[in-house]
Amino acid sequence: MQNVNGNCKTNFQFLILQQLKRYHSIDIVRGLVMIIMALDHVRDLMHVNSITQSPTDLTTTTPQLYFTRWITYLCAPIFVFLAGTSAYVSLKSKNDLTFTKKHLLKRGLWLLILEFTVVNFALFFDVGFHTILFEVIASTGIGCIILSLLLRVPSRYLGFLGLIIIFSHNLAPLVPFAENSILKIILMPFFSPGVIPLFSGKVFVMGYPPIPWFGIMLVGYACGQFFEMPDEKRKKLFSKIGISALILFLAIRYINMYGDSIQWSAQRNSLYTFLSFMNVTKYPPSLVFCLITLGIMFLLIAFAETFNKSFQRFCSVYGKVPLFYFVAHFYLIHFLTLAVLAFQGFHWSQLEFQTGTFGRPKDIESGLKLWAIYLVWIGVVILLYRPCKWLGEYKATHNKWWLRYI
């Protein structure tokens, strides 16, 4: 009897270790894209041309600036996809539908509140909140709320629904609503970015329309079941999905008829033609945008456990506390931006916080060259390592309810 109990205990411990190993790949990949995300936000707030120049405008950009922006395209879709996967993991680990439903609902509401207060202020440092920005945190919050109402639906059906949204939402602008019809005014912000004037000079900016991003979350939720598969089988499946998505991206993008609102075209040389081919639309996330970013994500998850062990540990530190890192890195970057402006000789009276320029004067050159952006980015990531590591360890050893919300 003692031997049987010992074997059962050993098998149970083995299963737990295997489960933790599978979910560890989520932390690694999520941490990696959180690190990359900081590069985009340092560039947004500090680059000398970020206020006046789009890094993907082929008439003005450079390859270095273009790829600095393009690599960060991976961040939002992977973040949202893994939020769906985490919801599935939570449901299975708790084995309590009611608990998971309440948790997702509360988390969704919390993310909405956080977006329109703490995150918006971190981005603009505008106490008057003249620009109210609906971005990835709010879109994820809406997704959590809707998903909490759909948990009784089998995950495979939700996955199919997510795929339908991803493959078809590019048709939304073609729906023949009258230009000023009530339906168009109400529905289109759920599918496409837009600016809505409010009151007292305030505007609401829909940056991340929730329906396309919810499609990504649903697919992430449905793929949560794949993490229950044996390691090698899961690795092969994710590799096949990733490669298939990339091949489909190449085919659809090459045909150049559907899948993105911006068609590619021949440019002044082969390099810029390649940049045009890769210039996919993030706002909203087009079909080809989803295919290439999520295709890369599946390959990253498939091979995450083969990365250098030190690199795995480094990335997972940020991946275990993504929301804390997201908020903290914005405040740190913005304070550093103000420090740079002060170093460059700007006085407080010259700073503009109501115009959406992060405090930087519109008509006077300010900010840093691209090489310096990379140095600041590395510094931001390093400075946040210890706080993220401490919080991750604290969450692992404490079971306080509020830890689920940071």
matplotlib code that plots the C-alpha trace (Angstrom):
import matplotlib.pyplot as plt

x = [0.0, 2.8, 4.5, 1.3, 0.8, 4.4, 4.0, 0.8, 2.6, 5.5, 3.2, 1.2, 4.4, 5.6, 2.3, 2.5, 6.1, 5.1, 2.2, 4.4, 6.9, 4.2, 2.9, 6.5, 6.7, 3.8, 5.7, 8.9, 7.2, 5.0, 8.0, 9.9, 7.2, 6.9, 10.6, 10.2, 7.1, 9.2, 11.3, 8.2, 7.1, 10.6, 10.6, 7.1, 7.9, 11.5, 12.5, 13.4, 11.0, 8.2, 5.8, 6.1, 7.1, 5.5, 8.2, 6.3, 5.9, 8.1, 8.6, 10.4, 11.5, 14.7, 15.1, 16.4, 13.5, 11.0, 12.2, 12.4, 8.7, 7.8, 9.4, 7.0, 4.0, 4.4, 3.6, -0.2, -1.5, 0.6, -0.3, -4.1, -3.8, -2.1, -4.7, -7.2, -4.9, -4.5, -8.3, -8.5, -5.7, -7.4, -10.7, -9.0, -6.8, -9.6, -12.2, -14.8, -16.8, -18.5, -15.2, -13.6, -16.6, -16.5, -12.8, -12.8, -15.7, -14.0, -10.6, -12.3, -13.9, -10.6, -8.7, -11.2, -10.8, -7.0, -6.9, -8.9, -7.1, -3.6, -2.6, -3.9, -2.2, 1.0, 1.0, 0.1, 0.8, -2.3, -4.3, -7.2, -7.4, -8.0, -7.3, -9.0, -7.3, -8.9, -5.9, -4.8, -5.6, -9.2, -9.6, -8.4, -10.8, -13.7, -12.6, -12.5, -16.0, -17.5, -15.5, -16.8, -20.3, -19.3, -17.5, -20.2, -19.7, -17.1, -13.7, -13.5, -16.6, -15.2, -12.0, -14.0, -15.8, -12.4, -11.1, -14.2, -13.6, -9.9, -10.6, -13.7, -13.5, -11.7, -15.0, -16.6, -15.8, -17.6, -20.9, -23.1, -24.2, -25.2, -22.3, -24.1, -26.4, -26.9, -25.8, -22.5, -21.8, -22.5, -21.0, -17.9, -15.9, -16.1, -14.4, -12.2, -10.1, -11.6, -11.7, -14.9, -15.1, -16.5, -16.9, -14.7, -12.0, -11.7, -11.6, -12.1, -9.6, -10.5, -7.1, -7.8, -11.3, -12.4, -14.0, -10.9, -8.8, -11.5, -11.2, -7.5, -8.4, -11.0, -8.4, -6.0, -8.6, -9.3, -5.6, -5.3, -6.2, -3.1, -0.9, -2.4, -0.7, 2.6, 5.7, 6.8, 3.3, 2.6, 5.8, 5.1, 1.6, 2.6, 5.4, 2.9, 0.4, 3.1, 4.6, 1.1, 0.2, 3.3, 2.8, -0.8, 0.5, 2.8, 0.1, -2.6, -0.2, 1.3, -2.1, -2.7, -6.5, -7.7, -6.4, -5.2, -6.4, -3.0, -1.8, 2.0, 3.6, 7.0, 9.2, 12.5, 14.5, 14.1, 14.6, 11.8, 9.6, 10.1, 9.2, 6.0, 5.2, 5.7, 3.8, 0.7, -2.0, -2.2, -5.1, -7.3, -5.2, -5.7, -5.8, -2.3, -1.1, -2.6, -1.2, 2.4, 2.5, 0.6, 2.6, 5.8, 4.2, 3.4, 7.0, 8.3, 6.1, 7.1, 10.8, 10.7, 12.0, 15.0, 16.2, 19.2, 18.2, 19.4, 17.4, 14.4, 14.6, 15.2, 12.2, 9.9, 10.6, 8.6, 6.1, 4.9, 3.9, 2.8, 0.3, 2.6, 5.4, 3.1, 2.0, 5.4, 7.4, 5.1, 5.7, 9.4, 9.7, 7.7, 9.7, 12.9, 11.4, 10.9, 14.5, 15.7, 13.7, 15.1, 18.6, 18.0, 17.2, 13.4, 11.5, 8.4, 6.3, 7.4, 6.1, 2.7, 0.7, -2.8, -1.9, -1.0, 2.7, 3.7, 4.9, 7.2, 6.8, 5.2, 7.2, 10.6, 12.9, 13.4, 14.1, 16.9, 18.4, 17.6, 20.8, 20.1, 16.5, 18.0, 20.3, 17.3, 15.2, 17.9, 18.1, 14.4, 14.2, 17.2, 15.7, 12.5, 14.1, 14.4, 10.8, 9.3, 11.4, 10.4, 6.7, 6.7, 8.3, 5.8, 2.8, 4.2, 4.4, 1.3, -2.4, -3.8, -6.8, -5.5, -2.4, -4.7, -5.2, -1.6]
y = [0.0, 2.4, 1.7, 2.4, 5.7, 6.6, 5.8, 7.9, 10.8, 10.6, 10.4, 13.4, 15.4, 14.5, 15.7, 19.0, 19.5, 18.8, 21.2, 23.9, 23.3, 23.7, 27.0, 28.2, 28.6, 31.1, 33.1, 33.0, 34.2, 36.7, 38.1, 38.3, 40.4, 42.6, 43.4, 44.2, 46.3, 48.7, 49.5, 50.7, 53.0, 54.4, 55.2, 56.7, 59.0, 59.9, 59.5, 62.8, 62.3, 60.3, 63.3, 64.2, 61.0, 57.5, 54.8, 52.8, 55.7, 54.4, 57.9, 59.2, 56.2, 54.3, 50.5, 50.8, 52.9, 50.7, 47.4, 49.1, 49.6, 46.4, 44.0, 45.5, 44.4, 41.1, 42.5, 43.3, 40.2, 37.8, 39.6, 39.4, 35.8, 34.6, 36.5, 34.1, 31.1, 32.2, 32.3, 28.7, 27.7, 29.4, 27.6, 24.2, 24.7, 25.9, 23.5, 26.1, 27.7, 30.2, 31.3, 31.8, 33.7, 36.1, 36.5, 37.3, 39.7, 41.5, 41.5, 43.0, 45.8, 46.4, 46.6, 49.2, 51.3, 51.0, 52.0, 55.2, 56.3, 55.0, 54.0, 57.1, 59.3, 57.4, 58.0, 61.7, 63.1, 65.2, 65.9, 67.2, 63.9, 65.8, 62.6, 59.5, 56.6, 53.1, 50.8, 47.2, 47.1, 48.3, 46.0, 43.1, 44.1, 44.1, 40.7, 39.3, 40.5, 39.0, 35.8, 35.5, 35.2, 32.5, 30.0, 27.4, 27.3, 24.5, 26.0, 24.6, 26.6, 29.8, 29.1, 28.8, 32.1, 33.7, 32.5, 33.8, 37.2, 37.2, 36.1, 38.3, 41.5, 43.3, 43.2, 45.5, 48.8, 47.4, 47.1, 49.7, 51.8, 55.4, 57.7, 59.3, 56.5, 55.7, 52.0, 53.1, 55.6, 53.0, 49.9, 51.0, 52.0, 48.3, 47.3, 50.3, 53.0, 56.5, 59.8, 60.9, 64.5, 64.7, 67.9, 70.7, 70.0, 66.3, 63.5, 59.8, 57.8, 54.3, 52.8, 49.1, 48.4, 45.5, 43.0, 42.2, 41.8, 39.7, 37.3, 36.9, 36.3, 33.6, 31.7, 32.0, 30.6, 27.7, 26.9, 26.6, 22.9, 22.3, 23.0, 19.8, 17.7, 15.9, 18.0, 16.6, 16.4, 20.0, 21.2, 19.5, 20.9, 24.5, 24.3, 23.1, 25.8, 28.5, 27.4, 27.1, 30.6, 32.1, 30.3, 31.5, 35.0, 34.9, 33.6, 36.0, 39.0, 38.1, 37.9, 41.5, 41.5, 40.8, 40.6, 44.2, 47.7, 48.7, 46.9, 46.4, 47.8, 47.9, 50.6, 52.4, 49.2, 45.6, 46.5, 49.0, 46.7, 44.1, 46.8, 47.5, 43.8, 43.6, 46.9, 45.3, 47.1, 46.9, 49.3, 47.3, 44.0, 42.9, 39.2, 39.2, 41.1, 38.3, 35.5, 36.7, 37.8, 34.8, 32.5, 33.7, 33.4, 29.7, 29.0, 30.9, 28.9, 25.6, 26.3, 28.4, 25.5, 25.2, 28.8, 29.4, 28.7, 32.1, 33.8, 31.8, 32.9, 36.5, 36.6, 34.8, 37.4, 39.9, 37.3, 36.4, 40.0, 41.5, 44.0, 45.4, 45.7, 47.3, 50.1, 50.6, 50.8, 53.6, 55.7, 55.1, 55.9, 59.1, 60.3, 59.6, 61.6, 64.6, 64.2, 64.2, 67.4, 69.1, 68.0, 69.5, 72.9, 72.9, 74.7, 73.4, 76.2, 74.9, 71.4, 70.5, 67.8, 68.5, 67.9, 64.2, 64.8, 63.4, 66.8, 67.5, 70.8, 70.4, 73.0, 72.6, 69.6, 67.4, 63.8, 61.3, 59.7, 56.1, 54.7, 56.4, 55.0, 51.5, 52.4, 53.9, 50.8, 48.5, 50.7, 50.6, 46.8, 46.4, 48.9, 47.0, 43.5, 43.6, 44.9, 42.4, 39.5, 40.4, 40.7, 37.4, 35.6, 37.3, 36.2, 32.6, 32.4, 34.4, 33.8, 37.3, 38.1, 41.4, 39.8, 38.4, 42.0, 43.2]
z = [0.0, 0.9, -2.4, -4.3, -2.5, -3.2, -6.9, -7.1, -5.4, -7.7, -10.8, -9.5, -9.0, -12.5, -14.0, -12.1, -13.3, -16.9, -16.6, -15.2, -18.0, -20.6, -19.1, -18.6, -22.4, -22.1, -19.6, -21.8, -25.0, -23.2, -21.4, -24.7, -26.4, -23.3, -23.5, -27.2, -26.5, -24.4, -27.5, -29.3, -26.5, -26.0, -29.7, -29.5, -26.6, -27.3, -30.9, -32.5, -35.4, -33.7, -33.6, -37.2, -39.0, -39.3, -39.2, -41.8, -44.3, -47.1, -48.5, -45.4, -43.3, -43.1, -43.0, -39.4, -38.2, -40.1, -38.6, -35.1, -35.5, -37.3, -34.8, -32.1, -34.2, -32.5, -29.1, -29.0, -30.9, -28.8, -25.6, -26.4, -27.7, -24.5, -22.4, -24.0, -23.4, -19.7, -19.3, -20.5, -18.2, -15.3, -16.0, -16.2, -13.2, -10.9, -12.5, -11.3, -14.1, -11.7, -10.2, -13.6, -14.9, -12.0, -12.2, -16.0, -15.5, -12.6, -14.4, -17.6, -15.6, -13.8, -17.1, -18.4, -15.3, -15.4, -19.1, -18.7, -15.6, -14.7, -18.3, -20.0, -17.5, -17.8, -21.6, -21.7, -18.2, -18.9, -15.7, -17.8, -19.8, -23.0, -25.0, -23.8, -25.6, -26.0, -26.5, -25.9, -22.1, -22.7, -25.7, -23.6, -20.8, -23.2, -24.4, -20.9, -20.2, -23.3, -22.8, -19.3, -20.8, -23.2, -21.0, -21.3, -25.1, -26.0, -26.7, -30.2, -31.2, -29.7, -31.7, -34.9, -34.1, -33.5, -36.9, -38.6, -37.1, -38.0, -41.6, -42.3, -40.3, -43.1, -44.9, -42.3, -44.1, -47.2, -45.5, -47.3, -44.3, -45.1, -44.1, -41.2, -40.3, -36.6, -37.2, -38.7, -36.0, -33.3, -34.9, -36.7, -33.6, -32.7, -35.9, -37.0, -35.4, -35.1, -33.3, -31.5, -30.2, -26.7, -24.7, -23.4, -26.1, -25.2, -27.7, -27.5, -29.7, -30.6, -31.2, -30.6, -31.9, -29.7, -32.2, -34.3, -31.1, -29.5, -32.4, -31.5, -27.9, -28.8, -30.9, -27.9, -25.6, -27.9, -28.3, -24.5, -24.8, -26.9, -23.8, -22.3, -25.0, -24.5, -25.1, -28.4, -29.9, -28.8, -30.3, -33.6, -33.7, -32.9, -35.5, -38.2, -37.3, -37.3, -40.6, -42.2, -41.0, -42.5, -45.8, -45.9, -45.2, -48.1, -50.5, -49.5, -49.4, -52.7, -54.4, -53.0, -53.3, -49.8, -46.2, -45.7, -46.5, -47.8, -50.9, -51.5, -54.6, -56.4, -54.9, -55.8, -55.1, -53.9, -50.3, -50.2, -52.2, -49.5, -46.9, -48.8, -48.9, -45.1, -44.4, -42.9, -41.0, -37.2, -36.7, -36.9, -37.1, -40.7, -41.7, -43.0, -39.8, -37.7, -39.9, -39.7, -36.1, -34.7, -37.1, -35.5, -32.1, -32.6, -33.6, -30.6, -28.2, -30.0, -29.4, -26.2, -24.1, -26.4, -25.8, -23.6, -20.0, -18.7, -21.5, -20.6, -16.9, -17.9, -20.2, -17.8, -15.1, -17.2, -18.5, -15.0, -14.2, -17.6, -16.3, -13.6, -16.2, -18.7, -16.3, -14.7, -17.9, -19.3, -16.2, -16.2, -19.9, -19.5, -16.6, -18.6, -21.5, -19.2, -18.0, -21.6, -22.4, -19.3, -20.3, -23.8, -22.2, -22.3, -19.5, -17.9, -19.5, -23.0, -22.5, -24.0, -22.3, -23.8, -27.4, -27.4, -27.8, -24.4, -23.2, -26.1, -27.9, -31.3, -33.3, -31.7, -32.4, -29.3, -28.5, -29.2, -32.3, -33.0, -31.6, -28.3, -28.3, -28.2, -25.2, -23.3, -24.1, -22.7, -19.6, -19.0, -19.3, -16.9, -14.3, -14.2, -13.8, -10.0, -9.3, -11.7, -10.2, -6.7, -7.6, -9.5, -6.5, -4.1, -6.3, -6.4, -2.6, -1.5, -2.3, -1.7, -3.9, -5.1, -6.7, -9.4, -10.6, -11.0]

ax = plt.figure().add_subplot(projection="3d")
ax.plot(x, y, z, "-o")
ax.set_aspect("equal")
plt.show()
